[in-house]
Amino acid sequence: MELYQNTNEFFIMENLILVMVQHSSDNLIEGKSDSFTLPIGTISYQIHSLDHGNLKVNYTCITERNLKYSGYYIYNMTDQEIVKWNEY
């Protein structure tokens, strides 16, 4: 049963991260931050300007069972793509 719960939490976290990327990349504005709760967990992110047209998006996702992932990605506004991804 524990393997099932851990696997389920993994897929829930993946879904939260996908929603966070979609939502934050649709709202790439320097200084923007947002936090919202879904039935499967909570998402928060903050967007900061870097050099050369890059934006850094710091994020935290927490499932209903308190599995927590934090990290950041760097988005290049010129090329309109994620150029770096880091989780901690």
GUNU-142872 format. One line per field, with one value per residue (C-alpha): x, y, z; residue number from 1. Coordinates in nm, 2 decimals. Layout:
# GUNU-142872
xx: c(X / ...)
yy: c(Y / ...)
zz: c(Z / ...)
resi: c(NUM / ...)
# end
This chain:
# GUNU-142872
xx: c(0.00 / 0.29 / 0.43 / 0.09 / 0.07 / 0.42 / 0.36 / 0.03 / 0.20 / 0.47 / 0.21 / 0.01 / 0.34 / 0.41 / 0.06 / 0.11 / 0.45 / 0.29 / 0.01 / 0.26 / 0.47 / 0.17 / 0.02 / 0.35 / 0.46 / 0.13 / 0.19 / 0.56 / 0.57 / 0.86 / 0.77 / 0.46 / 0.38 / 0.08 / -0.04 / -0.34 / -0.49 / -0.62 / -0.80 / -0.46 / -0.23 / -0.10 / 0.12 / 0.31 / 0.56 / 0.75 / 0.90 / 1.22 / 1.41 / 1.76 / 2.00 / 1.98 / 1.60 / 1.59 / 1.33 / 1.37 / 1.06 / 1.10 / 0.83 / 0.70 / 0.44 / 0.29 / 0.05 / -0.24 / -0.02 / 0.25 / 0.50 / 0.69 / 0.90 / 1.07 / 1.30 / 1.32 / 1.34 / 1.49 / 1.29 / 1.45 / 1.21 / 1.39 / 1.39 / 1.06 / 1.19 / 1.30 / 1.68 / 1.74 / 1.56 / 1.66 / 1.48 / 1.59)
yy: c(0.00 / 0.24 / 0.20 / 0.29 / 0.60 / 0.71 / 0.66 / 0.85 / 1.14 / 1.15 / 1.18 / 1.44 / 1.65 / 1.62 / 1.75 / 2.04 / 2.13 / 2.12 / 2.35 / 2.58 / 2.60 / 2.66 / 2.93 / 3.11 / 3.10 / 3.25 / 3.54 / 3.62 / 3.97 / 4.09 / 4.11 / 3.90 / 3.65 / 3.42 / 3.14 / 2.92 / 2.60 / 2.32 / 2.00 / 1.82 / 2.08 / 2.43 / 2.62 / 2.94 / 3.12 / 3.45 / 3.60 / 3.81 / 3.98 / 3.87 / 4.00 / 3.96 / 3.92 / 3.63 / 3.59 / 3.36 / 3.19 / 3.05 / 2.80 / 2.58 / 2.30 / 2.11 / 1.81 / 1.75 / 1.49 / 1.76 / 1.64 / 1.96 / 2.05 / 2.38 / 2.51 / 2.76 / 2.79 / 3.05 / 3.17 / 3.35 / 3.61 / 3.65 / 3.28 / 3.22 / 2.90 / 2.76 / 2.76 / 2.62 / 2.41 / 2.34 / 2.16 / 2.15)
zz: c(0.00 / 0.08 / -0.27 / -0.42 / -0.20 / -0.28 / -0.65 / -0.63 / -0.45 / -0.72 / -1.00 / -0.80 / -0.76 / -1.13 / -1.20 / -0.96 / -1.12 / -1.47 / -1.36 / -1.20 / -1.52 / -1.74 / -1.51 / -1.44 / -1.81 / -1.91 / -1.66 / -1.71 / -1.56 / -1.35 / -0.98 / -1.02 / -0.75 / -0.71 / -0.48 / -0.52 / -0.39 / -0.60 / -0.48 / -0.50 / -0.34 / -0.32 / -0.57 / -0.52 / -0.74 / -0.77 / -1.08 / -1.08 / -1.36 / -1.44 / -1.70 / -2.08 / -2.10 / -1.86 / -1.58 / -1.28 / -1.15 / -0.79 / -0.70 / -0.43 / -0.47 / -0.18 / -0.21 / 0.03 / 0.21 / 0.26 / 0.00 / -0.09 / -0.39 / -0.44 / -0.71 / -0.99 / -1.37 / -1.59 / -1.89 / -2.18 / -2.31 / -2.64 / -2.73 / -2.54 / -2.37 / -2.04 / -2.04 / -1.69 / -1.44 / -1.08 / -0.79 / -0.43)
resi: c(1 / 2 / 3 / 4 / 5 / 6 / 7 / 8 / 9 / 10 / 11 / 12 / 13 / 14 / 15 / 16 / 17 / 18 / 19 / 20 / 21 / 22 / 23 / 24 / 25 / 26 / 27 / 28 / 29 / 30 / 31 / 32 / 33 / 34 / 35 / 36 / 37 / 38 / 39 / 40 / 41 / 42 / 43 / 44 / 45 / 46 / 47 / 48 / 49 / 50 / 51 / 52 / 53 / 54 / 55 / 56 / 57 / 58 / 59 / 60 / 61 / 62 / 63 / 64 / 65 / 66 / 67 / 68 / 69 / 70 / 71 / 72 / 73 / 74 / 75 / 76 / 77 / 78 / 79 / 80 / 81 / 82 / 83 / 84 / 85 / 86 / 87 / 88)
# end
